[in-house]
C-alpha cells in the first residue's frame, strides 16, 4: 500500500537494512485483497523506482475474517519469525458478510487490536500501517447485502480510524482512494482489478 507518506519514508531509509539473509522486509497481512496480488505489484513498483535489497512477504489469506486471521496467527506464531521492518495490515471486508463470517463491529475491533498486539510483541520496532477497506460495490446474494455495503463506511472504517490512532499505527485510507473509482474493481465489485491493485 504505497501512500505518499510511505514513499517518503522508504526513500529516506533506502529499504536497505539487512534481514533474513540481507533484505529489508515488508510484511503484507490481510484477506484475499492482499493474497490476490497487491504485494507483488508493490514489489514491482518499488523495484521500478530504484529501491534495492528489499523483500515483500505476502501473508494474505483468502476469505479470512479478522477472527479467522487472529486464530491463524495464534496457531502459527512461527510465521512472524525473522526480521520484519514494516507491516501492512488490511482486514474487514469479510467481516461485513451476512453468512457465517458476519462479525459485529465490537468483535472486529477487539480482533484487530489483538492482531496488532501479536505483531508488536513479535516485532516491537516495526512500523505498522493499517488500511481502511475499500467499498463493497454491489450486493451478492447470501454473502453481501445492503447492510454490508453500508457497514463498510458507517462502522468498519470509522473503527479502523479510531484504533489505528490509539494503537499508534499509520492509517492508509484505501476507502477514500477507491470510493469514486468503480473502474478499479473486478466484476464482483469487491476485489481490485489489475489497475486497482496498482493504485492500492
C-alpha positions as CSV (number, residue, x, y, z in Angstrom):
1,X,0.0,0.0,0.0
2,X,2.2,2.8,-1.3
3,X,0.9,6.0,0.2
4,X,2.8,9.3,-0.3
5,X,3.9,9.1,3.3
6,X,5.2,5.6,2.9
7,X,7.1,6.5,-0.2
8,X,8.9,9.4,1.5
9,X,9.7,7.1,4.4
10,X,11.0,4.4,2.2
11,X,13.1,6.8,0.2
12,X,14.7,8.1,3.3
13,X,15.7,4.7,4.6
14,X,16.6,3.3,1.2
15,X,15.0,-0.1,2.0
16,X,18.4,-1.5,2.6
17,X,18.6,-2.7,6.2
18,X,19.6,-6.4,6.3
19,X,17.0,-9.1,7.3
20,X,16.6,-12.8,6.8
21,X,19.8,-13.0,4.7
22,X,20.2,-9.5,3.6
23,X,16.9,-7.7,2.8
24,X,14.6,-5.1,4.3
25,X,11.2,-6.8,4.8
26,X,7.7,-5.6,4.3
27,X,5.1,-7.9,5.6
28,X,1.6,-7.8,4.0
29,X,-1.2,-9.2,6.1
30,X,-4.9,-9.5,5.2
31,X,-7.6,-11.3,3.3
32,X,-8.0,-12.1,-0.4
33,X,-7.4,-8.4,-1.4
34,X,-3.9,-8.9,0.0
35,X,-3.5,-12.5,-1.2
36,X,-4.7,-11.6,-4.7
37,X,-1.8,-9.5,-5.8
38,X,-1.0,-6.1,-4.3
39,X,2.2,-7.3,-2.6
40,X,3.5,-8.4,-5.9
41,X,2.6,-5.1,-7.5
42,X,4.1,-3.2,-4.6
43,X,7.4,-5.1,-5.1
44,X,7.4,-4.3,-8.8
45,X,6.6,-0.6,-8.2
46,X,9.4,-0.2,-5.6
47,X,11.8,-2.0,-7.8
48,X,11.0,0.2,-10.7
49,X,11.6,3.2,-8.5
50,X,15.1,2.1,-7.9
51,X,14.9,0.6,-4.4
52,X,17.2,-2.3,-3.8
53,X,17.7,-5.1,-1.3
54,X,14.2,-5.5,0.0
55,X,11.7,-8.3,0.2
56,X,7.9,-8.2,0.3
57,X,6.2,-11.1,2.0
58,X,2.5,-11.9,1.3
59,X,0.6,-13.3,4.3
60,X,-2.8,-12.7,2.8
61,X,-5.4,-15.4,3.3
62,X,-8.4,-15.8,1.0
63,X,-11.7,-15.5,2.8
64,X,-10.4,-14.7,6.2
65,X,-12.3,-12.5,8.7
66,X,-10.5,-10.7,11.4
67,X,-11.4,-13.6,13.8
68,X,-10.1,-16.3,11.4
69,X,-6.9,-14.3,10.8
70,X,-6.4,-13.9,14.5
71,X,-6.8,-17.7,15.0
72,X,-4.3,-18.3,12.2
73,X,-1.7,-16.1,13.8
74,X,-2.3,-17.6,17.3
75,X,-2.0,-21.1,15.9
76,X,1.1,-20.4,13.8
77,X,3.4,-18.0,15.7
78,X,6.3,-19.1,13.6
79,X,5.1,-17.1,10.6
80,X,6.2,-13.9,12.2
81,X,9.7,-15.1,12.9
82,X,12.6,-13.4,11.2
83,X,13.1,-9.7,10.6
84,X,10.1,-7.5,9.9
85,X,10.6,-3.8,9.4
86,X,7.2,-2.7,8.2
87,X,3.7,-4.3,8.3
88,X,0.8,-3.5,6.0
89,X,-2.5,-4.8,7.5
90,X,-5.9,-4.8,5.9
91,X,-8.8,-6.8,7.1
92,X,-12.6,-6.2,7.4
93,X,-14.3,-6.9,4.1
94,X,-15.3,-10.5,5.0
95,X,-16.4,-9.3,8.4
96,X,-19.3,-7.4,6.8
97,X,-20.7,-10.5,5.1
98,X,-24.1,-11.8,6.1
99,X,-23.3,-15.5,6.2
100,X,-21.3,-17.4,8.9
101,X,-18.5,-14.9,8.5
102,X,-20.5,-12.0,9.8
103,X,-18.7,-10.2,12.6
104,X,-20.2,-7.5,14.8
105,X,-18.2,-4.3,14.9
106,X,-17.1,-4.5,18.6
107,X,-15.7,-8.0,17.9
108,X,-14.0,-6.8,14.8
109,X,-12.3,-4.1,16.7
110,X,-11.2,-6.5,19.5
111,X,-9.8,-8.9,17.0
112,X,-7.8,-6.2,15.2
113,X,-6.3,-4.9,18.4
114,X,-5.2,-8.4,19.3
115,X,-3.7,-8.9,15.9
116,X,-1.7,-5.6,16.3
117,X,-0.7,-6.8,19.7
118,X,0.7,-10.0,18.3
119,X,2.6,-8.1,15.7
120,X,4.0,-5.7,18.2
121,X,5.0,-8.5,20.6
122,X,6.9,-10.2,17.8
123,X,8.4,-7.0,16.3
124,X,8.2,-4.1,18.7
125,X,10.2,-1.8,16.4
126,X,8.3,-2.5,13.2
127,X,6.1,0.2,11.7
128,X,2.5,-0.9,11.4
129,X,0.3,0.5,8.6
130,X,-3.4,-0.2,8.9
131,X,-5.6,0.2,5.9
132,X,-9.3,1.1,5.7
133,X,-11.2,-1.3,3.5
134,X,-12.5,-0.4,0.0
135,X,-16.2,-0.1,-0.8
136,X,-18.3,-3.2,-1.5
137,X,-20.0,-2.0,-4.7
138,X,-22.9,-4.4,-5.0
139,X,-25.0,-7.0,-3.2
140,X,-24.1,-10.7,-3.6
141,X,-27.0,-13.0,-2.6
142,X,-26.0,-15.0,0.5
143,X,-22.8,-13.1,1.1
144,X,-23.3,-9.3,1.0
145,X,-26.5,-7.3,1.3
146,X,-27.3,-3.6,1.6
147,X,-26.4,-3.7,5.2
148,X,-22.9,-5.0,4.3
149,X,-22.3,-2.2,1.9
150,X,-23.4,0.4,4.5
151,X,-21.3,-1.1,7.3
152,X,-18.1,-0.5,5.4
153,X,-18.4,3.3,5.6
154,X,-20.5,3.7,8.8
155,X,-19.0,1.1,11.1
156,X,-15.8,-0.7,10.0
157,X,-13.7,2.1,8.6
158,X,-14.5,4.5,11.4
159,X,-13.4,1.9,13.9
160,X,-10.2,1.3,11.9
161,X,-9.6,5.1,12.0
162,X,-10.1,5.1,15.8
163,X,-8.0,2.2,16.8
164,X,-5.2,2.9,14.3
165,X,-4.7,6.3,16.1
166,X,-5.0,4.7,19.6
167,X,-2.6,1.9,18.7
168,X,-0.1,4.4,17.2
169,X,-0.4,2.9,13.7
170,X,-0.3,4.8,10.4
171,X,-3.7,4.7,8.7
172,X,-3.9,4.3,5.0
173,X,-7.3,5.5,3.6
174,X,-8.0,2.9,0.9
175,X,-11.7,3.7,1.1
176,X,-11.2,7.3,0.2
177,X,-8.9,6.4,-2.7
178,X,-11.4,3.9,-4.2
179,X,-14.8,5.3,-3.5
180,X,-15.1,7.2,-6.7
181,X,-13.4,4.7,-9.0
182,X,-15.6,1.8,-9.8
183,X,-13.3,1.1,-12.7
184,X,-10.7,-0.2,-10.3
185,X,-12.8,-3.2,-9.3
186,X,-13.3,-6.7,-10.7
187,X,-16.8,-7.6,-11.8
188,X,-17.6,-8.9,-8.4
189,X,-17.5,-5.4,-7.0
190,X,-15.3,-6.4,-4.1
191,X,-11.7,-7.2,-5.3
192,X,-9.5,-4.6,-7.1
193,X,-8.6,-5.5,-10.7
194,X,-5.1,-5.1,-12.1
195,X,-5.5,-1.3,-12.2
196,X,-6.9,-1.3,-8.7
197,X,-4.0,-3.4,-7.4
198,X,-1.6,-0.8,-8.8
199,X,-3.5,2.0,-7.2
200,X,-3.6,0.1,-3.9
